[in-house]
Amino acid sequence: MSSQNRSFQITHAEVVTPRGIIHDGAVIVEEGVIAYVGSASGLPSNSPASAATIDAGGNYVIPGFIDVHVHGGMLEDFSIPGKDAFDAITRLHCSQGTTSMLATTMTMPYDVIDEVLAEVHEYMLNDMPYAQLVGVHLEGPFISPEWPGAQNPAHIVPPNRSWVEAWNTKYPGLIKQVTFAPEREGALELIRYLRKEGIVAAAGHTDATYEEITAAVEVGLHHAVHTFNAMTPLHHRKPGTAGAVLSTPAISAEIIADGIHVHHAAIRLLAQVKNSGNLILITDAMSAAGLGDGEYKLGDLPVIVKDNVCTLKDSDNTLAGSTLTMIRGFRHLVKEVGLSVERASEAASLNPAKLIRIDHLTGSIETGKQADLLLVDQELNLQATWVKGRKFDS
C-alpha cells in the first residue's frame, strides 16, 4: 500500500451513494476520511488547493467491497495462520477491490481454531497494509454431517455454546459470524447467546427443514451462508432451508456469484425476493484464488482446480470454495444477473457492513466514513482502490 498523503479529491465521477448516483459528482478525502460527497460543480470553496485531484472521466466511484466469507488466496489459507499468510491474502483481495474482510475458518479442532483467533487478534492490533481484517467468521465446526461440502467430516461436532463463549471472552468482539446447522442439538442455545452478543447467527452446511429454520429464526437466526449451496433444497412440498431463506424477510442471504455455484436465474430470483438490505455478495475464495489450475488445499483437504472450478480431490465433483474475487462477482451481478450498479454495490459493500455492524465506519460513500473507495470504469473493470485513503499500488 502506498504511503502517500491520504488527502485528495476525485472529480467528474458517477458517485454511487445510498441515495443514488450523483452524476458528475465529486468526493473529497481529508486524512483518510470522506469530507465531501456531492456535485463536482459545487466543490466547497475551502477545499484544500494542495490536495491531489483525480479526474474520474465519468467512471464510477463506489465503496470498497466487504467480503464476509473468504478463506484465502495466493496459496495461503486463514486456517494456517500467520502474518505472512495474512499479508498475502489481504494483498490479493485488495488488488481486486476488497477493502475489509472476515478471516473465515473451516471445520477444525478446537485448538486449531483457537490458534487462528489468536493470530488474527494479533494481526489486527498492528497496521494492516492491505485489505483490513475486521474480525473472524467461524464456518463450522458445528455443521451437519449430512452436508459437509468441502469441510472435513472428522472435525464436525454439535453446536457448543461454551466453546464460542470462551473464545468471545478471550477475544471480545473478534468473532463476527458463526455458521452452523441450526437443526442440531445445542443450536438454539447457541443462537440465543450469539444474539445477545451481537454476533451473526448463520445457517450453513445444514440439513434443516423449513420448520426447523423458522423455529431458529424465532430465537435469533438471521443469516444464510452461500445460499443454495450445502443446504436442503427448495421443493414445492418440502421447502427446506432454501425455501425458508427465500420466504423469510428476517434472513439475509449470501451468494457466490461466479456462474459456477449458482445459476444466474436462481440469483435473480433470490435478489427479487430479498429486500435491498438482505442480499450479500461473497467470494468463498480459497487458497487457489489469484492463481491457475492445479492442486491446492482448503483447510486440510486436497482440492483440484480446473478452469476456475474448485472440487475436492477424489470426490464426486463436490465444490470446494472458489477462485472468485469481489470485482468479478460484482460484475457478474450486473452483467449476468441484471442488477443495477447501485444494487450490486449495496450487496457487495453496504449490506455486509450492516450485517457485521461496521456500517458506521465503512460500506458506503458518506461524509465522516473512512475513505474505502474504488474507481471502476463503465465496463466495471477496477481502476484504483483506496483503503482508509491510502491508494493500493500493485
Phi, psi and omega per residue, in radians:
M1 nan 2.443 -3.111
S2 -1.173 2.612 3.084
S3 -1.700 0.268 -3.077
Q4 -1.070 2.888 3.029
N5 -0.979 2.376 -3.080
R6 -1.636 0.493 3.064
S7 -2.086 2.215 -3.119
F8 -2.892 3.019 3.049
Q9 -2.399 2.501 3.079
I10 -1.945 2.262 -3.109
T11 -2.163 2.890 3.075
H12 0.937 0.867 -3.112
A13 -2.082 2.750 2.906
E14 -1.562 1.711 -3.003
V15 -1.614 2.060 -3.104
V16 -1.532 2.026 -3.116
T17 -2.173 2.937 3.097
P18 -1.087 -0.293 -3.137
R19 -1.802 0.233 3.113
G20 1.998 -3.065 -3.111
I21 -1.555 2.267 3.010
I22 -1.596 1.924 -3.137
H23 -1.344 2.465 -3.037
D24 0.843 0.909 -3.059
G25 -1.686 3.050 -3.140
A26 -2.489 2.661 3.047
V27 -2.306 2.247 3.058
I28 -1.915 2.295 3.129
V29 -2.044 2.242 3.087
E30 -2.139 2.017 -3.139
E31 0.891 0.783 3.034
G32 1.460 0.052 -3.122
V33 -2.094 2.454 3.126
I34 -1.252 2.118 -3.077
A35 -1.869 -0.336 -3.116
Y36 -2.698 2.376 2.999
V37 -2.385 2.087 -3.118
G38 3.076 -2.755 -3.107
S39 -1.259 2.481 3.082
A40 -1.158 -0.473 3.138
S41 -1.391 -0.174 -3.101
G42 -1.998 0.501 3.137
L43 -1.007 2.384 -3.113
P44 -1.076 2.529 -3.097
S45 -1.151 -0.390 -3.131
N46 -1.603 0.235 3.082
S47 -1.055 2.263 -3.045
P48 -1.075 2.132 -3.088
A49 -1.129 -0.433 -3.093
S50 -1.405 -0.202 -3.095
A51 -1.191 2.398 3.082
A52 -1.110 2.453 3.124
T53 -1.958 2.246 3.103
I54 -1.946 2.063 3.104
D55 -1.520 1.961 -3.078
A56 -1.300 -0.262 3.093
G57 1.046 0.584 3.103
G58 1.480 0.066 3.087
N59 -1.441 2.987 -3.069
Y60 -1.432 2.486 2.830
V61 -1.991 2.088 -3.095
I62 -2.217 2.808 3.105
P63 -1.194 2.614 3.085
G64 -1.022 2.594 -3.116
F65 -1.318 2.597 3.096
I66 -2.165 1.993 -3.077
D67 -1.828 1.924 -3.088
V68 -1.602 0.053 -3.104
H69 -2.580 1.573 -3.090
V70 -2.605 2.275 -3.041
H71 -1.723 -0.463 -3.090
G72 2.990 -2.776 -3.118
G73 2.858 2.812 3.093
M74 0.942 0.757 3.121
L75 1.299 -0.050 -3.083
E76 -1.820 2.704 -3.086
D77 -2.425 2.356 3.118
F78 -1.046 -0.362 3.140
S79 -1.319 -0.202 3.024
I80 -2.084 1.436 -2.833
P81 -1.408 2.822 3.079
G82 2.781 2.744 -3.061
K83 -1.032 -0.797 -3.119
D84 -1.083 -0.711 3.108
A85 -1.106 -0.787 -3.123
F86 -1.139 -0.678 3.094
D87 -1.078 -0.758 -3.117
A88 -1.125 -0.752 -3.126
I89 -1.168 -0.847 -3.075
T90 -1.227 -0.527 3.078
R91 -1.159 -0.833 3.122
L92 -0.980 -0.909 -3.030
H93 -1.248 -0.511 3.033
C94 -1.107 -0.662 3.128
S95 -1.137 -0.263 -3.136
Q96 -1.960 0.326 2.985
G97 1.711 -0.061 3.098
T98 -1.404 2.211 3.128
T99 -1.920 -0.363 3.059
S100 -2.447 2.596 -3.118
M101 -2.742 2.734 3.017
L102 -1.763 2.222 3.023
A103 -1.192 2.021 -3.009
T104 -1.817 2.214 -3.105
T105 -1.592 3.129 3.073
M106 -2.037 -3.133 2.996
T107 -1.303 1.875 -3.022
M108 -2.466 2.927 3.086
P109 -1.129 2.791 -3.102
Y110 -0.936 -0.830 -3.034
D111 -1.191 -0.520 3.103
V112 -1.232 -0.770 3.087
I113 -1.076 -0.714 3.119
D114 -1.045 -0.669 3.117
E115 -1.179 -0.725 3.106
V116 -1.049 -0.809 3.136
L117 -1.041 -0.749 3.140
A118 -1.089 -0.743 -3.103
E119 -1.224 -0.713 3.107
V120 -1.144 -0.746 3.102
H121 -0.982 -0.820 -3.137
E122 -1.126 -0.751 -3.125
Y123 -1.070 -0.697 -3.097
M124 -1.272 -0.277 3.114
L125 -1.333 -0.264 -3.077
N126 -1.943 2.983 3.097
D127 -1.126 2.193 3.120
M128 -1.742 2.049 -2.949
P129 -1.348 -0.274 -3.037
Y130 -2.168 -2.393 3.033
A131 -1.005 2.458 -3.054
Q132 -1.509 2.210 2.940
L133 -1.312 2.181 -3.099
V134 -2.000 0.162 3.117
G135 2.658 -2.946 -3.076
V136 -2.170 2.451 2.980
H137 -1.919 1.993 3.077
L138 -1.501 1.816 3.039
E139 -1.696 1.683 -2.994
G140 1.601 3.031 0.241
P141 -1.608 0.264 -2.992
F142 -1.632 0.860 -3.039
I143 -1.872 -3.137 -3.111
S144 -1.515 2.304 3.035
P145 -1.088 -0.336 3.140
E146 -1.343 -0.398 -3.081
W147 -2.328 1.030 -3.088
P148 -1.279 -0.397 -3.072
G149 1.006 -2.220 -3.141
A150 -1.702 0.381 3.065
Q151 -1.620 2.609 -3.102
N152 -1.355 1.975 -3.104
P153 -1.041 -0.425 -3.098
A154 -1.122 -0.366 -3.061
H155 -1.856 0.067 -3.134
I156 -1.238 2.325 3.078
V157 -2.360 2.791 3.088
P158 -1.141 2.734 3.083
P159 -0.905 2.328 -3.029
N160 -2.340 1.752 -3.132
R161 -1.056 -0.661 -3.050
S162 -1.106 -0.627 3.096
W163 -1.087 -0.888 -3.088
V164 -1.134 -0.692 3.137
E165 -1.113 -0.696 3.123
A166 -1.118 -0.777 3.118
W167 -1.128 -0.741 -3.104
N168 -1.199 -0.542 3.071
T169 -1.249 -0.698 -3.126
K170 -1.224 -0.663 -3.107
Y171 -2.265 1.326 -3.053
P172 -1.022 2.278 3.065
G173 1.408 -0.080 -3.095
L174 -1.291 -0.771 -3.131
I175 -1.374 2.076 -3.112
K176 -1.803 -0.452 -3.089
Q177 -2.616 2.454 3.055
V178 -2.209 2.194 3.103
T179 -1.811 2.309 -3.069
F180 -2.746 2.994 3.088
A181 -1.629 1.900 -3.004
P182 -1.248 -0.137 3.125
E183 -1.492 -0.196 -3.041
R184 -1.437 2.714 -3.127
E185 -1.053 2.332 -3.128
G186 1.653 -0.156 -3.061
A187 -1.196 -0.739 -3.087
L188 -1.145 -0.649 3.072
E189 -1.117 -0.705 3.103
L190 -1.117 -0.740 3.141
I191 -1.037 -0.792 -3.130
R192 -1.043 -0.712 3.119
Y193 -1.149 -0.803 -3.134
L194 -1.059 -0.727 3.129
R195 -1.078 -0.746 -3.132
K196 -1.108 -0.597 -3.074
E197 -1.588 -0.040 -3.136
G198 1.295 0.447 3.110
I199 -1.742 2.417 -3.110
V200 -1.163 2.159 3.057
A201 -1.692 1.980 -2.962
A202 -2.136 2.351 3.065
A203 -1.517 2.297 3.104
G204 -2.920 2.684 -3.079
H205 0.842 1.013 -2.944
T206 -2.243 2.507 3.072
D207 -1.792 0.334 -3.026
A208 -1.167 2.534 2.972
T209 -1.401 2.964 3.062
Y210 -0.984 -0.773 -3.092
E211 -1.144 -0.660 3.127
E212 -1.191 -0.621 3.078
I213 -1.173 -0.788 -3.122
T214 -1.131 -0.599 3.073
A215 -1.152 -0.660 3.109
A216 -1.195 -0.633 3.097
V217 -1.066 -0.639 -3.128
E218 -1.072 -0.468 -3.141
V219 -1.829 0.015 3.003
G220 2.336 -0.058 3.045
L221 -1.105 2.344 -3.096
H222 -2.605 0.365 -3.107
H223 -2.667 2.617 3.100
A224 -2.188 2.344 -3.095
V225 -1.580 2.467 -3.094
H226 0.412 1.276 -3.064
T227 -0.893 2.410 -3.101
F228 1.436 -0.382 -3.138
N229 -1.725 2.379 3.093
A230 0.984 0.827 3.059
M231 -2.696 2.770 3.108
T232 -1.081 2.310 -3.002
P233 -1.417 2.981 3.085
L234 -1.354 2.220 2.971
H235 -2.329 2.542 -3.011
H236 -1.160 -0.314 3.037
R237 -1.890 -0.263 3.103
K238 -2.335 1.501 -3.010
P239 -1.064 -0.452 3.074
G240 1.107 -2.961 3.121
T241 -1.111 -0.770 -3.128
A242 -1.024 -0.726 3.115
G243 -1.146 -0.650 3.095
A244 -1.155 -0.715 3.124
V245 -1.115 -0.772 -3.121
L246 -1.133 -0.600 -2.974
S247 -1.814 -0.001 -3.085
T248 -1.957 1.876 -3.105
P249 -1.030 -0.474 -3.087
A250 -1.246 -0.238 -3.089
I251 -1.712 2.097 2.982
S252 -1.467 2.690 -2.945
A253 -2.281 2.124 2.983
E254 -1.307 2.666 3.023
I255 -2.521 2.380 3.032
I256 -1.644 1.781 -3.035
A257 -1.676 1.238 -3.125
D258 -2.039 0.020 -3.101
G259 1.313 0.077 -3.138
I260 -2.005 -0.893 -3.078
H261 -1.264 -0.631 -3.055
V262 -2.500 2.326 3.093
H263 -1.130 2.538 -3.076
H264 -1.074 -0.463 3.109
A265 -1.198 -0.641 3.101
A266 -1.207 -0.647 3.066
I267 -1.131 -0.710 3.125
R268 -1.059 -0.734 3.098
L269 -1.078 -0.796 3.139
L270 -1.044 -0.766 -3.134
A271 -1.132 -0.573 -3.126
Q272 -1.251 -0.595 -3.086
V273 -1.587 -0.298 3.101
K274 -1.583 2.441 3.080
N275 -1.245 3.062 -2.986
S276 -1.102 -0.303 -3.101
G277 -1.738 0.041 -2.936
N278 -2.025 0.113 3.087
L279 -1.860 2.254 -3.036
I280 -2.293 2.068 3.090
L281 -1.355 2.341 3.034
I282 -2.329 2.902 3.033
T283 -1.781 -0.620 -2.952
D284 0.939 0.551 -3.056
A285 -1.197 2.471 3.113
M286 -1.997 -2.970 -2.958
S287 -1.070 -0.349 -3.134
A288 -1.374 -0.194 -3.139
A289 -1.012 2.351 -3.113
G290 1.539 -0.039 -3.093
L291 -2.193 -3.040 -3.080
G292 -1.832 -2.842 3.109
D293 -1.078 2.680 3.105
G294 2.663 -2.913 3.116
E295 -1.839 2.355 -3.073
Y296 -2.434 -3.033 3.066
K297 -2.220 2.453 2.937
L298 -2.063 1.885 -2.941
G299 1.098 -2.110 3.121
D300 -1.935 0.337 -3.128
L301 -1.915 2.403 3.122
P302 -1.299 2.452 -3.081
V303 -2.289 2.456 3.025
I304 -1.837 2.291 3.054
V305 -1.982 2.173 3.085
K306 -2.455 2.154 -3.136
D307 0.946 0.751 3.105
N308 1.233 0.089 3.089
V309 -1.744 2.163 -3.116
C310 -1.794 2.136 3.114
T311 -2.335 2.656 3.073
L312 -1.119 2.374 3.089
K313 -1.131 2.460 3.124
D314 1.043 0.598 3.094
S315 -2.104 3.105 3.099
D316 -1.586 0.961 3.115
N317 1.122 0.579 3.053
T318 -1.175 2.135 3.140
L319 -1.132 2.461 -3.054
A320 -2.300 1.379 -3.105
G321 1.205 -2.753 -3.062
S322 -2.636 3.039 2.959
T323 -1.923 0.301 -3.080
L324 -1.153 2.583 2.938
T325 -2.060 2.824 -3.054
M326 -1.145 -0.637 -3.140
I327 -1.150 -0.654 3.088
R328 -1.172 -0.716 3.107
G329 -1.134 -0.729 3.085
F330 -1.034 -0.804 3.136
R331 -1.120 -0.665 3.117
H332 -1.112 -0.720 3.129
L333 -1.061 -0.648 -3.113
V334 -1.413 -0.905 -2.963
K335 -1.423 -0.575 -3.095
E336 -1.790 -0.708 -3.118
V337 -1.457 -0.561 3.095
G338 1.689 0.296 3.078
L339 -1.310 2.694 3.017
S340 -1.230 2.802 3.063
V341 -1.009 -0.691 -3.135
E342 -1.112 -0.775 -3.104
R343 -1.197 -0.709 3.118
A344 -1.137 -0.673 3.098
S345 -1.105 -0.707 3.104
E346 -1.034 -0.792 -3.116
A347 -1.162 -0.510 -3.064
A348 -1.636 -0.272 -3.013
S349 -2.338 -1.149 -3.020
L350 -1.192 -0.774 -3.097
N351 -1.100 -0.808 3.067
P352 -1.123 -0.570 3.093
A353 -1.098 -0.752 3.105
K354 -1.151 -0.702 -3.109
L355 -0.978 -0.818 -3.067
I356 -1.763 0.259 2.969
R357 1.083 0.777 3.015
I358 -2.108 0.270 -3.070
D359 -1.237 -0.186 3.014
H360 -1.339 -0.266 -3.120
L361 -1.826 -0.671 -2.951
T362 -2.731 -3.138 3.089
G363 1.823 -0.242 3.118
S364 -2.681 2.801 3.135
I365 -1.640 1.681 -3.123
E366 -2.508 2.613 3.140
T367 -1.066 2.467 3.135
G368 1.612 -0.252 3.126
K369 -1.573 2.757 3.122
Q370 -1.170 2.577 -3.032
A371 -1.431 1.303 2.992
D372 -1.692 1.741 -2.924
L373 -2.316 2.646 3.048
L374 -2.244 2.454 2.960
L375 -1.828 2.113 -3.028
V376 -2.254 2.308 -3.098
D377 -1.361 3.127 -3.047
Q378 -1.172 -0.337 3.060
E379 -1.617 0.123 3.092
L380 1.186 0.605 2.988
N381 -1.663 2.386 -3.084
L382 -1.271 2.256 3.141
Q383 -1.880 -0.582 -3.121
A384 -2.821 2.649 3.120
T385 -2.304 2.357 3.018
W386 -2.152 2.302 3.056
V387 -2.023 2.023 -3.064
K388 0.917 0.651 3.098
G389 1.457 -0.085 3.103
R390 -1.618 2.201 -3.126
K391 -1.362 2.340 3.087
F392 -1.336 2.231 3.053
D393 -1.982 2.102 -3.086
S394 -1.262 nan nan
